[in-house]
Amino acid sequence: MELQFTAVFRKVPEGYIGFAEELPGANTQGTTLEEARANLREAVTLVVEANRLFALEDASSGEVIRESLKVTA
């Protein structure tokens, strides 16, 4: 599955900080811009995986309907 987010990077004295605008909690830092980009990809992947696991745990009781949802923003 391929998802698209908006990555925002800011130069700081230690290097770069970055976050995904659409995904709270997906933020990172790196000494170089390339490192920050790679770290942000990993952070986004981990946040999406964790959110999916939390949702599955919540859905383990009661009646739950799961379906695909496509949006265009």
C-alpha positions in Angstrom: 0.0 0.0 0.0 1.3 3.4 -0.9 0.3 6.5 1.0 1.2 10.1 0.4 1.9 12.7 3.1 3.3 16.2 3.2 6.8 16.2 4.8 7.9 19.4 6.5 11.6 20.0 7.4 13.1 22.8 9.3 16.8 23.6 9.6 18.0 23.8 13.2 21.6 24.1 14.6 21.8 20.3 15.2 20.6 19.5 11.6 17.0 19.1 10.6 13.7 18.3 12.2 10.8 17.0 10.3 7.2 15.9 10.6 4.3 14.7 8.4 1.6 17.3 8.4 -1.3 14.9 8.1 -0.1 12.4 10.7 0.2 13.6 14.3 3.1 11.8 16.1 5.1 11.2 13.0 8.1 13.5 13.6 11.9 13.0 13.6 15.3 14.6 13.3 18.5 14.1 11.5 22.0 15.5 11.1 21.4 15.9 7.4 18.3 16.5 5.3 18.7 13.0 3.8 18.9 11.4 7.2 15.9 13.3 8.4 13.9 12.2 5.3 14.9 8.5 5.9 14.0 8.8 9.6 10.6 10.4 8.7 9.8 7.6 6.4 10.5 5.1 9.2 8.5 7.2 11.7 5.5 7.4 9.4 5.6 3.6 8.8 5.8 2.9 12.6 2.9 5.3 13.4 0.7 3.8 10.7 1.5 0.2 11.9 0.9 1.1 15.5 -2.4 2.8 14.7 -3.5 -0.3 12.7 -2.7 -2.6 15.7 -4.5 -0.3 18.1 -7.6 -0.3 15.8 -7.5 -4.1 15.5 -7.3 -4.4 19.3 -10.3 -2.1 19.7 -12.2 -4.0 17.1 -11.8 -7.3 18.9 -15.1 -6.9 20.8 -18.6 -6.2 19.6 -19.8 -5.7 16.0 -17.3 -4.0 13.8 -17.5 -3.1 10.1 -14.1 -2.6 8.4 -13.9 -1.3 4.8 -11.6 0.6 2.5 -11.9 4.4 2.5 -10.4 6.5 -0.3 -10.2 10.2 0.0 -8.8 13.0 -2.2 -7.7 16.2 -0.4 
